[in-house]
Amino acid sequence: MQHVPVTFAWSFVKNRKQTVTLQVRERSWAVNLIGHTKESGAELSGGWREFVTENGLMDGDVYIFELIERNDIVLKVHIFRC
């Protein structure tokens, strides 16, 4: 699972659990976003492991989520390798 900062997550979270699309270049992955309370934020779960594996993410890598579609929740992911 990947924690999503509270102020970012709750700016677009509509339901406690929903599917979001993560995009890197021309590829995309469907990932579950589970919202908790407005104090604790949200987490990316189902599908996150596949996203990590297919993008070769490692401890120390930095990724930035950019909201590019609010209605269907599409997040462009910018990856910076350590």
N, C-alpha and C positions, 0 to 999 in steps of 0.2 A: 504494500500500500504506500501511497505517497500523499503526505499532508499538503493541503492547499491553503494558503493564508486566508484567514477569516474575512478580511475586508475585500479581498478579490473574489473569493467564492460566493459570498452573499450578495455581490453586486449583480449576479446573474442566475443564481440557483433558484429554481422554481419549486422543486419538489425535494423531499428527503432523499430520494434515489432516482437518478435519471441517467440516461446514456448521453455521453458527450463524444465529440469527434476530435481526436488529436491529429494534427497534420505536421508532417516534416517533409519539406519539398513537395513532391507530387504524390506521396503516399499518405494514407490515413488509417487510423485505428479507432474502433469503437471501444470506449472505456466507461465503466460505471463510475459515476460521481455520487458519493453518499454524503449528504449534508447532515451535520449534527446540529448543535445549537449555534446561535450567532456568536457565542463567545469562543467556541472551540473549532469552528471552521468546518472543513469538509475533507474527504479523502478520495483519491482515485483508487479503485480496487479492480474488480473483474476486468481483465484485458490489460491492466497496467503491466503485469509481468511480461506478457508478449511484447508490448511496446518497448520495454526496457531491453529485452533480449534482442529484438530485431534491430534496435538502434545502437546496440553495443554500449549502453550506458554503464559507467563504472562509478564507484564511490569517488567523490570529489568533483565529478562533472557538474556543471551548472546548467540549468535549463530555465528558460523564461517562457511563461505562457502568455500569449497575446490573444485576447478575445477578438475574433474577426467576424463572428456571426452570433448574435445574441439569441435569436429565435430558436435555432436548432442547436445552439451552443457548439461552436467550432472554435477550437483553440489551436493557433499556430504555435509550434514549439520550436524555440531557438536553442540549440545545444552548443555549449562551449566546453571543450574537453580540457581536463586538468593536465 
